[in-house]
Amino acid sequence: MRTRDDMESERALRLKKVFVRTTAVIGMISLFYTAYLYYDYRARMPTKPQPEAGRTYPVDLKGDTFYTTKTEQRRYYATQYIFFASVITIGATSWIQWRRSHRVLPNKRLKLAARVEY
């Protein structure tokens, strides 16, 4: 028979899974969008500032500098920040879960101590 604690534990586990999967999907979308912007900017953006077009903000793409508008520059950097934030979030969540799974509970400590005594 399932107790209330079991149901709460299952709900918490489902919530963690949804959180990690959602974060992973957001991270993958931002990674693909960053790649798209990289190739798009590389193909269309000028390599010299064009003040008349408003393209005066530099974006460094793997050693090449392209000039964009402020909005285009923010869009490119925002996708990178979102990707790195999602990677860090998934890493931190995984580390916390790993730590909890390797934690020795007080009851186990007593049993382990009883085994050691002769």
N, CA, C and O of each residue as an XYZ file, in Angstrom:
472
protein
N       0.835     -1.172      0.000
C       0.000      0.000      0.000
C       0.885      1.242      0.000
O       1.855      1.338      0.752
N       0.526      2.184     -0.859
C       1.316      3.414     -0.965
C       0.925      4.390      0.124
O      -0.254      4.635      0.381
N       1.939      4.934      0.751
C       1.684      5.914      1.795
C       1.762      7.321      1.204
O       2.128      7.518      0.045
N       1.415      8.256      2.017
C       1.459      9.654      1.579
C       2.891     10.078      1.250
O       3.119     10.831      0.303
N       3.862      9.587      2.044
C       5.269      9.906      1.777
C       5.713      9.355      0.434
O       6.461     10.011     -0.291
N       5.247      8.129      0.088
C       5.593      7.552     -1.205
C       5.055      8.396     -2.350
O       5.752      8.631     -3.337
N       3.815      8.853     -2.218
C       3.213      9.670     -3.271
C       3.926     11.004     -3.412
O       4.123     11.485     -4.528
N       4.315     11.609     -2.294
C       5.046     12.870     -2.347
C       6.428     12.674     -2.954
O       6.913     13.527     -3.697
N       7.057     11.554     -2.637
C       8.367     11.246     -3.196
C       8.277     11.050     -4.705
O       9.126     11.538     -5.451
N       7.250     10.337     -5.151
C       7.064     10.124     -6.589
C       6.773     11.443     -7.300
O       7.268     11.676     -8.402
N       5.988     12.290     -6.687
C       5.672     13.593     -7.270
C       6.932     14.446     -7.383
O       7.140     15.116     -8.394
N       7.764     14.423     -6.360
C       9.011     15.192     -6.384
C       9.939     14.668     -7.478
O      10.590     15.446     -8.174
N       9.993     13.343     -7.622
C      10.842     12.754     -8.659
C      10.349     13.144    -10.049
O      11.152     13.476    -10.922
N       9.033     13.106    -10.260
C       8.474     13.513    -11.553
C       8.768     14.976    -11.837
O       9.097     15.342    -12.965
N       8.651     15.811    -10.815
C       8.933     17.229    -10.989
C      10.399     17.462    -11.365
O      10.697     18.293    -12.222
N      11.307     16.730    -10.726
C      12.732     16.841    -11.061
C      12.979     16.433    -12.505
O      13.724     17.095    -13.227
N      12.349     15.339    -12.924
C      12.532     14.873    -14.303
C      12.019     15.893    -15.304
O      12.671     16.163    -16.312
N      10.855     16.458    -15.030
C      10.299     17.479    -15.920
C      11.216     18.695    -15.970
O      11.447     19.252    -17.044
N      11.737     19.108    -14.826
C      12.635     20.262    -14.762
C      13.903     20.016    -15.587
O      14.305     20.871    -16.376
N      14.527     18.858    -15.406
C      15.771     18.552    -16.121
C      15.505     18.439    -17.623
O      16.279     18.957    -18.428
N      14.434     17.777    -17.998
C      14.127     17.628    -19.430
C      13.800     18.968    -20.077
O      14.232     19.241    -21.197
N      13.049     19.795    -19.386
C      12.726     21.115    -19.926
C      13.982     21.951    -20.086
O      14.162     22.625    -21.100
N      14.849     21.909    -19.088
C      16.115     22.646    -19.163
C      16.976     22.122    -20.308
O      17.619     22.905    -21.007
N      16.992     20.809    -20.504
C      17.770     20.225    -21.595
C      17.223     20.653    -22.955
O      17.993     20.969    -23.863
N      15.913     20.665    -23.097
C      15.305     21.091    -24.367
C      15.620     22.557    -24.637
O      15.964     22.918    -25.763
N      15.508     23.401    -23.622
C      15.835     24.821    -23.793
C      17.302     24.979    -24.186
O      17.629     25.782    -25.059
N      18.177     24.221    -23.549
C      19.600     24.278    -23.879
C      19.889     23.850    -25.307
O      20.694     24.479    -25.994
N      19.239     22.787    -25.758
C      19.463     22.310    -27.132
C      18.921     23.303    -28.157
O      19.558     23.548    -29.181
N      17.758     23.869    -27.887
C      17.206     24.868    -28.806
C      18.133     26.077    -28.894
O      18.382     26.590    -29.985
N      18.646     26.534    -27.750
C      19.554     27.684    -27.780
C      20.858     27.344    -28.485
O      21.433     28.196    -29.162
N      21.336     26.109    -28.337
C      22.555     25.699    -29.043
C      22.337     25.712    -30.557
O      23.166     26.241    -31.298
N      21.238     25.140    -31.013
C      20.952     25.122    -32.450
C      20.715     26.531    -32.992
O      21.137     26.847    -34.105
N      20.044     27.376    -32.214
C      19.810     28.738    -32.653
C      21.115     29.530    -32.709
O      21.296     30.364    -33.596
N      22.022     29.275    -31.770
C      23.336     29.919    -31.806
C      24.093     29.506    -33.069
O      24.720     30.338    -33.724
N      24.030     28.219    -33.402
C      24.700     27.747    -34.626
C      24.087     28.396    -35.862
O      24.799     28.806    -36.779
N      22.758     28.483    -35.877
C      22.091     29.138    -37.010
C      22.543     30.585    -37.134
O      22.891     31.034    -38.226
N      22.541     31.330    -36.010
C      22.954     32.733    -36.045
C      24.407     32.870    -36.471
O      24.762     33.809    -37.183
N      25.241     31.948    -36.044
C      26.656     31.991    -36.422
C      26.801     31.950    -37.946
O      27.480     32.789    -38.536
N      26.157     30.968    -38.570
C      26.273     30.843    -40.026
C      25.538     31.967    -40.750
O      25.989     32.417    -41.803
N      24.425     32.422    -40.208
C      23.681     33.518    -40.815
C      24.477     34.817    -40.748
O      24.594     35.525    -41.748
N      25.016     35.132    -39.591
C      25.798     36.360    -39.453
C      27.055     36.307    -40.291
O      27.466     37.307    -40.879
N      27.659     35.145    -40.344
C      28.878     35.001    -41.140
C      28.603     35.254    -42.618
O      29.453     35.803    -43.319
N      27.445     34.866    -43.093
C      27.106     35.028    -44.504
C      26.618     36.448    -44.833
O      26.866     36.936    -45.936
N      25.927     37.119    -43.894
C      25.278     38.380    -44.231
C      25.885     39.635    -43.631
O      25.723     40.721    -44.188
N      26.568     39.515    -42.528
C      26.998     40.715    -41.810
C      28.303     41.277    -42.372
O      29.180     40.528    -42.801
N      28.419     42.613    -42.364
C      29.642     43.245    -42.890
C      30.817     43.061    -41.934
O      30.639     42.885    -40.728
N      32.005     43.105    -42.495
C      33.214     42.984    -41.680
C      33.758     44.356    -41.281
O      34.720     44.450    -40.519
N      33.147     45.400    -41.790
C      33.511     46.770    -41.416
C      32.247     47.472    -40.936
O      31.152     47.179    -41.415
N      32.396     48.402    -39.987
C      31.204     49.106    -39.480
C      30.471     49.858    -40.596
O      31.089     50.436    -41.489
N      29.168     49.834    -40.520
C      28.330     50.580    -41.465
C      27.364     51.454    -40.660
O      26.232     51.052    -40.392
N      27.820     52.652    -40.278
C      26.991     53.521    -39.436
C      25.651     53.895    -40.076
O      24.651     54.060    -39.377
N      25.633     54.027    -41.396
C      24.389     54.399    -42.066
C      23.319     53.307    -41.951
O      22.126     53.606    -41.992
N      23.737     52.045    -41.807
C      22.802     50.926    -41.641
C      22.606     50.583    -40.162
O      21.775     49.737    -39.830
N      23.357     51.227    -39.281
C      23.242     50.959    -37.848
C      24.060     49.763    -37.392
O      23.935     49.330    -36.246
N      24.885     49.232    -38.260
C      25.698     48.060    -37.918
C      27.070     48.530    -37.412
O      28.056     48.560    -38.148
N      27.085     48.890    -36.142
C      28.312     49.415    -35.538
C      28.750     48.599    -34.328
O      29.766     48.920    -33.711
N      28.013     47.558    -33.976
C      28.326     46.769    -32.779
C      29.064     45.495    -33.189
O      28.526     44.674    -33.932
N      30.301     45.333    -32.702
C      31.083     44.166    -33.127
C      30.640     42.873    -32.442
O      30.280     42.856    -31.265
N      30.681     41.797    -33.219
C      30.450     40.449    -32.705
C      31.623     39.607    -33.174
O      31.884     39.509    -34.373
N      32.328     39.001    -32.235
C      33.485     38.167    -32.565
C      33.007     36.726    -32.771
O      32.499     36.091    -31.848
N      33.177     36.231    -33.980
C      32.773     34.864    -34.306
C      34.012     34.068    -34.701
O      34.436     34.083    -35.857
N      34.575     33.382    -33.733
C      35.744     32.516    -33.941
C      36.870     33.228    -34.684
O      37.394     32.722    -35.676
N      37.228     34.394    -34.195
C      38.358     35.117    -34.757
C      37.978     36.143    -35.806
O      38.779     37.033    -36.093
N      36.812     36.060    -36.382
C      36.343     37.043    -37.355
C      35.407     38.017    -36.647
O      34.586     37.616    -35.822
N      35.536     39.277    -36.971
C      34.671     40.283    -36.367
C      33.670     40.766    -37.398
O      34.028     41.175    -38.502
N      32.399     40.706    -37.003
C      31.320     41.184    -37.857
C      30.594     42.285    -37.111
O      30.600     42.320    -35.880
N      29.973     43.178    -37.852
C      29.285     44.309    -37.234
C      27.781     44.152    -37.407
O      27.274     43.894    -38.498
N      27.091     44.319    -36.284
C      25.649     44.121    -36.250
C      24.970     45.312    -35.599
O      25.631     46.233    -35.119
N      23.651     45.287    -35.586
C      22.913     46.267    -34.797
C      22.947     45.807    -33.338
O      23.339     44.675    -33.056
N      22.547     46.664    -32.427
C      22.552     46.316    -31.002
C      21.619     45.131    -30.730
O      21.950     44.256    -29.930
N      20.473     45.097    -31.381
C      19.518     44.007    -31.187
C      20.087     42.673    -31.665
O      19.929     41.653    -30.994
N      20.745     42.679    -32.817
C      21.343     41.447    -33.345
C      22.479     40.963    -32.450
O      22.644     39.761    -32.239
N      23.254     41.899    -31.930
C      24.344     41.533    -31.029
C      23.794     40.899    -29.753
O      24.299     39.872    -29.301
N      22.764     41.507    -29.174
C      22.156     40.955    -27.954
C      21.543     39.574    -28.206
O      21.654     38.680    -27.367
N      20.909     39.408    -29.337
C      20.298     38.119    -29.670
C      21.363     37.019    -29.724
O      21.161     35.925    -29.196
N      22.488     37.317    -30.361
C      23.549     36.313    -30.483
C      24.112     35.942    -29.113
O      24.258     34.759    -28.803
N      24.424     36.934    -28.301
C      25.005     36.637    -26.989
C      23.988     36.021    -26.030
O      24.355     35.210    -25.180
N      22.728     36.393    -26.157
C      21.688     35.821    -25.281
C      21.559     34.313    -25.503
O      21.394     33.560    -24.543
N      21.633     33.869    -26.753
C      21.525     32.422    -27.005
C      22.688     31.672    -26.369
O      22.505     30.566    -25.860
N      23.865     32.253    -26.391
C      25.016     31.601    -25.752
C      24.846     31.557    -24.236
O      25.136     30.535    -23.614
N      24.384     32.639    -23.639
C      24.186     32.681    -22.192
C      23.125     31.674    -21.751
O      23.283     31.002    -20.732
N      22.052     31.575    -22.519
C      20.992     30.616    -22.181
C      21.525     29.192    -22.256
O      21.210     28.369    -21.396
N      22.326     28.890    -23.273
C      22.894     27.548    -23.395
C      23.789     27.226    -22.197
O      23.648     26.168    -21.584
N      24.701     28.127    -21.866
C      25.612     27.862    -20.751
C      24.871     27.782    -19.422
O      25.229     26.978    -18.562
N      23.855     28.598    -19.251
C      23.061     28.537    -18.013
C      22.338     27.206    -17.900
O      22.237     26.655    -16.804
N      21.837     26.680    -19.004
C      21.147     25.383    -18.951
C      22.127     24.252    -18.670
O      21.792     23.317    -17.942
N      23.322     24.320    -19.229
C      24.336     23.292    -18.951
C      24.720     23.320    -17.476
O      24.833     22.270    -16.843
N      24.919     24.503    -16.932
C      25.273     24.626    -15.510
C      24.129     24.137    -14.626
O      24.367     23.476    -13.615
N      22.898     24.453    -14.996
C      21.742     24.017    -14.213
C      21.614     22.501    -14.211
O      21.379     21.901    -13.162
N      21.764     21.881    -15.368
C      21.691     20.415    -15.439
C      22.842     19.788    -14.660
O      22.648     18.797    -13.956
N      24.034     20.360    -14.780
C      25.180     19.844    -14.028
C      24.982     19.944    -12.532
O      25.289     19.003    -11.800
N      24.471     21.077    -12.070
C      24.237     21.256    -10.631
C      23.149     20.314    -10.133
O      23.272     19.738     -9.052
N      22.094     20.156    -10.908
C      21.017     19.243    -10.520
C      21.519     17.803    -10.458
O      21.181     17.062     -9.535
N      22.317     17.413    -11.431
C      22.877     16.055    -11.440
C      23.814     15.837    -10.258
O      23.797     14.778     -9.631
N      24.618     16.830     -9.962
C      25.553     16.712     -8.834
C      24.790     16.583     -7.520
O      25.146     15.767     -6.669
N      23.742     17.388     -7.355
C      22.942     17.311     -6.124
C      22.303     15.932     -6.006
O      22.306     15.338     -4.928
N      21.762     15.425     -7.093
C      21.138     14.099     -7.072
C      22.177     13.020     -6.766
O      21.891     12.085     -6.018
N      23.364     13.137     -7.329
C      24.429     12.163     -7.075
C      24.831     12.182     -5.610
O      25.025     11.136     -4.992
N      24.954     13.400     -5.056
C      25.322     13.525     -3.632
C      24.272     12.888     -2.737
O      24.615     12.216     -1.764
N      23.012     13.087     -3.046
C      21.939     12.513     -2.242
C      21.913     10.997     -2.345
O      21.594     10.316     -1.371
N      22.241     10.467     -3.504
C      22.194      9.010     -3.675
C      23.376      8.318     -2.992
O      23.297      7.126     -2.696
N      24.460      9.037     -2.738
C      25.631      8.453     -2.087
C      25.742      8.831     -0.616
O      26.753      8.552      0.028
N      24.732      9.446     -0.105
C      24.739      9.867      1.296
C      24.394      8.662      2.171
O      23.472      7.907      1.861
N      25.131      8.486      3.257
C      24.865      7.399      4.198
C      23.872      7.901      5.227
O      24.117      8.901      5.901
N      22.764      7.217      5.345
C      21.728      7.611      6.288
C      22.120      7.212      7.707
O      22.915      6.287      7.874
N      21.588      7.881      8.739
C      21.951      7.565     10.127
C      21.671      6.104     10.491
O      22.471      5.508     11.212
N      20.587      5.511     10.033
C      20.294      4.111     10.339
C      21.346      3.183      9.744
O      21.725      2.191     10.366
N      21.816      3.502      8.542
C      22.854      2.684      7.923
C      24.169      2.790      8.692
O      24.905      1.811      8.814
N      24.461      3.990      9.212
C      25.688      4.162      9.990
C      25.669      3.265     11.218
O      26.679      2.643     11.548
N      24.531      3.193     11.896
C      24.428      2.347     13.081
C      24.617      0.883     12.719
O      25.283      0.142     13.442
N      24.035      0.465     11.608
C      24.179     -0.939     11.172
C      25.609     -1.228     10.782
O      26.143     -2.292     11.095
N      26.249     -0.260     10.080
C      27.654     -0.461      9.686
C      28.544     -0.515     10.925
O      29.468     -1.327     10.986
N      28.279      0.333     11.904
C      29.079      0.338     13.135
C      28.885     -0.962     13.904
O      29.834     -1.475     14.497
N      27.681     -1.495     13.901
C      27.408     -2.763     14.611
C      28.158     -3.913     13.952
O      28.601     -4.829     14.645
N      28.308     -3.889     12.646
C      29.022     -4.957     11.935
C      30.523     -4.932     12.243
O      31.176     -5.973     12.319
N      31.054     -3.706     12.419
C      32.482     -3.568     12.654
C      32.870     -4.073     14.023
O      33.956     -4.629     14.185
N      32.006     -3.895     15.021
C      32.330     -4.328     16.374
C      32.409     -5.849     16.437
O      31.643     -6.550     15.776
N      33.334     -6.342     17.230
C      33.525     -7.791     17.341
C      32.858     -8.341     18.550
O      32.921     -9.546     18.794
